Amino acid sequence: QVQLVESGGGLVQAGGSLRLSCAPSRSIFSFNAMGWYRQAPGKQRELVASITSGGSTDYADSVKGRFTISRDNAKNTVYLQMNSLEPEDTAVYYCYLDVVVPGTIDYWGQGTQVTVSS
């Protein structure tokens, strides 16, 4: 019913920045939360950042102070500004949408690769 289209990944040097975006294929008039998980080779999937419909945000300890999640309601798009990137941030980043039951993942994006070189 809903597809999440991700973009913005790429290859950057340590200390650089990227901005990820995630846009549902149709307008979402109500939702619980959106955000990103990431999965690096050999590691478990990790919740990176989330934002609720009320605007509250949450971040993994490893990215606090460096990443900022925001939402443009007019464009129905969520952004993840990633600054001061580190090699440890290298992973595939998956956008998610929680729209039915709070705490459940209803839709996943296709994933976008972020690679940070040292």
C-alpha positions as a Markdown table, in Angstrom:
| # | Residue | x | y | z |
|---|---|---|---|---|
| 1 | Gln | 0.0 | 0.0 | 0.0 |
| 2 | Val | 2.9 | 2.4 | 0.8 |
| 3 | Gln | 6.4 | 2.4 | -0.6 |
| 4 | Leu | 9.2 | 4.3 | 1.0 |
| 5 | Val | 11.7 | 5.8 | -1.5 |
| 6 | Glu | 15.2 | 6.5 | 0.0 |
| 7 | Ser | 18.0 | 8.5 | -1.4 |
| 8 | Gly | 21.1 | 10.4 | -0.4 |
| 9 | Gly | 23.6 | 7.7 | 0.4 |
| 10 | Gly | 27.2 | 7.7 | -1.0 |
| 11 | Leu | 30.9 | 7.6 | -0.3 |
| 12 | Val | 32.4 | 10.3 | 1.9 |
| 13 | Gln | 35.6 | 10.8 | 3.8 |
| 14 | Ala | 35.6 | 10.8 | 7.6 |
| 15 | Gly | 34.3 | 14.2 | 8.9 |
| 16 | Gly | 32.1 | 14.7 | 5.9 |
| 17 | Ser | 28.3 | 15.0 | 5.7 |
| 18 | Leu | 25.4 | 13.4 | 3.9 |
| 19 | Arg | 21.7 | 13.9 | 4.0 |
| 20 | Leu | 19.3 | 11.0 | 3.6 |
| 21 | Ser | 15.7 | 11.5 | 2.5 |
| 22 | Cys | 12.7 | 9.2 | 2.7 |
| 23 | Ala | 9.4 | 9.9 | 1.0 |
| 24 | Pro | 6.3 | 7.7 | 1.1 |
| 25 | Ser | 4.8 | 6.9 | -2.3 |
| 26 | Arg | 1.6 | 8.5 | -1.2 |
| 27 | Ser | 0.7 | 11.1 | 1.3 |
| 28 | Ile | 0.5 | 9.9 | 4.9 |
| 29 | Phe | -2.1 | 11.9 | 6.8 |
| 30 | Ser | -1.4 | 10.2 | 10.1 |
| 31 | Phe | 1.5 | 8.1 | 11.4 |
| 32 | Asn | 3.2 | 7.1 | 14.7 |
| 33 | Ala | 6.9 | 7.4 | 13.8 |
| 34 | Met | 9.4 | 7.4 | 11.0 |
| 35 | Gly | 13.1 | 7.0 | 11.0 |
| 36 | Trp | 16.1 | 4.9 | 10.0 |
| 37 | Tyr | 17.7 | 1.7 | 11.0 |
| 38 | Arg | 21.1 | 0.7 | 9.8 |
| 39 | Gln | 22.9 | -2.5 | 9.4 |
| 40 | Ala | 26.7 | -2.9 | 8.9 |
| 41 | Pro | 28.4 | -6.1 | 7.9 |
| 42 | Gly | 28.7 | -8.5 | 10.7 |
| 43 | Lys | 26.5 | -6.4 | 13.0 |
| 44 | Gln | 22.9 | -6.4 | 14.1 |
| 45 | Arg | 20.4 | -3.9 | 12.8 |
| 46 | Glu | 20.4 | -0.8 | 14.9 |
| 47 | Leu | 17.9 | 2.0 | 15.3 |
| 48 | Val | 19.6 | 5.2 | 14.3 |
| 49 | Ala | 17.0 | 7.9 | 14.7 |
| 50 | Ser | 13.2 | 8.4 | 14.8 |
| 51 | Ile | 10.7 | 11.2 | 14.8 |
| 52 | Thr | 7.1 | 11.0 | 15.9 |
| 53 | Ser | 4.1 | 12.8 | 14.4 |
| 54 | Gly | 4.3 | 15.2 | 17.3 |
| 55 | Gly | 7.9 | 16.1 | 16.4 |
| 56 | Ser | 9.8 | 14.3 | 19.2 |
| 57 | Thr | 13.0 | 12.7 | 18.2 |
| 58 | Asp | 15.3 | 10.0 | 19.5 |
| 59 | Tyr | 18.8 | 8.9 | 18.5 |
| 60 | Ala | 21.2 | 6.1 | 19.1 |
| 61 | Asp | 23.9 | 7.1 | 21.6 |
| 62 | Ser | 26.5 | 6.6 | 18.9 |
| 63 | Val | 25.1 | 9.3 | 16.7 |
| 64 | Lys | 23.8 | 11.9 | 19.2 |
| 65 | Gly | 25.2 | 15.3 | 18.5 |
| 66 | Arg | 26.1 | 14.4 | 14.9 |
| 67 | Phe | 22.9 | 13.3 | 13.2 |
| 68 | Thr | 19.6 | 15.3 | 13.0 |
| 69 | Ile | 16.3 | 13.9 | 11.9 |
| 70 | Ser | 13.6 | 16.2 | 10.7 |
| 71 | Arg | 10.3 | 16.1 | 8.7 |
| 72 | Asp | 8.9 | 18.4 | 6.0 |
| 73 | Asn | 5.2 | 17.9 | 6.4 |
| 74 | Ala | 4.4 | 19.8 | 3.2 |
| 75 | Lys | 6.6 | 17.4 | 1.2 |
| 76 | Asn | 5.7 | 14.4 | 3.4 |
| 77 | Thr | 9.5 | 13.7 | 3.5 |
| 78 | Val | 11.8 | 12.8 | 6.4 |
| 79 | Tyr | 15.4 | 13.8 | 6.3 |
| 80 | Leu | 18.5 | 12.5 | 8.2 |
| 81 | Gln | 21.3 | 15.0 | 8.3 |
| 82 | Met | 24.5 | 13.2 | 9.0 |
| 83 | Asn | 27.5 | 15.3 | 10.0 |
| 84 | Ser | 31.0 | 14.4 | 11.3 |
| 85 | Leu | 30.7 | 11.0 | 9.7 |
| 86 | Glu | 33.0 | 8.3 | 11.0 |
| 87 | Pro | 34.0 | 4.9 | 9.4 |
| 88 | Glu | 31.8 | 3.2 | 12.1 |
| 89 | Asp | 28.8 | 4.8 | 10.4 |
| 90 | Thr | 29.3 | 2.7 | 7.3 |
| 91 | Ala | 26.2 | 0.7 | 6.8 |
| 92 | Val | 23.1 | 0.2 | 4.7 |
| 93 | Tyr | 20.5 | 2.7 | 6.1 |
| 94 | Tyr | 16.8 | 1.6 | 5.9 |
| 95 | Cys | 14.0 | 4.1 | 6.3 |
| 96 | Tyr | 10.9 | 2.8 | 8.2 |
| 97 | Leu | 7.4 | 3.8 | 8.8 |
| 98 | Asp | 5.4 | 3.0 | 11.9 |
| 99 | Val | 1.8 | 3.8 | 11.0 |
| 100 | Val | -0.5 | 1.2 | 12.6 |
| 101 | Val | 0.5 | 0.0 | 16.0 |
| 102 | Pro | 3.0 | 2.1 | 17.9 |
| 103 | Gly | 6.3 | 0.3 | 18.1 |
| 104 | Thr | 5.8 | -1.9 | 15.0 |
| 105 | Ile | 7.5 | -1.5 | 11.7 |
| 106 | Asp | 4.9 | -1.5 | 8.9 |
| 107 | Tyr | 7.0 | -0.4 | 5.9 |
| 108 | Trp | 10.6 | -0.5 | 4.9 |
| 109 | Gly | 12.6 | 1.5 | 2.4 |
| 110 | Gln | 14.8 | -0.2 | -0.1 |
| 111 | Gly | 18.0 | 0.8 | 1.7 |
| 112 | Thr | 20.8 | 3.2 | 0.8 |
| 113 | Gln | 24.5 | 2.5 | 1.2 |
| 114 | Val | 26.6 | 4.9 | 3.3 |
| 115 | Thr | 30.3 | 4.4 | 3.2 |
| 116 | Val | 32.7 | 6.5 | 5.2 |
| 117 | Ser | 36.4 | 6.2 | 4.5 |
| 118 | Ser | 39.2 | 6.9 | 7.0 |
